[in-house]
Amino acid sequence: MAKTPISAGDLGWIILEELRDSGDCPIGVALAVIPEPDGDWRVVIQAHSRNAMTTRCLRRIASIEKRLKAVYAVDEA
């Protein structure tokens, strides 16, 4: 199945919305979606935000990232 192209900014917003809806993470998390050279992408979290996160929140982000990687490819155009 082909992955849907999406901008890194839009993908970041999708992740933030899912985090907000879950209630597992603090408000105001700073994150970015970074394209990798091999065509994949990853979520990067600001150090200050990461320090404020619980283990449950970090697991939630990893889960969201894994699920969305199966659906979306970052469009660098």
N, C-alpha and C positions, 0 to 999 in steps of 0.2 A: 504494500500500500504506500502510495506517495505521501510524503509529509507536506503539510500546508505551509507555504512561506509566510512569515510574519516578521515585523520589525522587532528589534531587541527591546525598544521602548514599550511597544504594545504587549509583548510577552512579559516584561517586568510588571506592567499594570495588572495583567491576569494573575500573576503570582501574588502580588500584594492584595488583590481583591479576595483571593482564596484564603490567604492568611487572616485577613480581617474577618471573613465570614466564619472561620474555624474558631476564633477566640483563643487560640493556643499561644499567640505571639503578642508582644507588646506593640502598642501603637507607635508609629513613627520609625519603623524599621527601614534602614537605607540599604537597598540592594541594587544590583545591576546585572543584566544578562550580557555575557561576553561571548562573542563568536570565537570558536577555536579554529586553527588552521585546517584541521581535517574535515571541516564542515559541520561539526557538532557545536554545542554551546554549553555554557555552565553559568550557574548563579554565583555571584560574588557578593558577600555581605560586608558592610563597613565594620571595622574592628569595634567601634563603640557600640554598635547595634548588636554585634555577635556577643559581646560581654554581657549584655542585658537579657539575652535569650536563655530560655530553659532548654534542657535536653529534649523535652517534648516538642518544642518549637523547631529546633534544628532537625529533628526527625521528620516533622511535618513538611519542612522545606525540601528535604531530600526526597520525600514521597511525591510531592507536587512536581519537582523537577523531573523525576523518573517518568512519571505519567505523561507530562507535557513533551518530553523528548521523543516519545513514540508518535506524537501527533504533529509537532511543529518543527520546522527548520528555520533558522534565522536568515532573513533576506538582507544581505548587506548592501543592496543597491540604493 
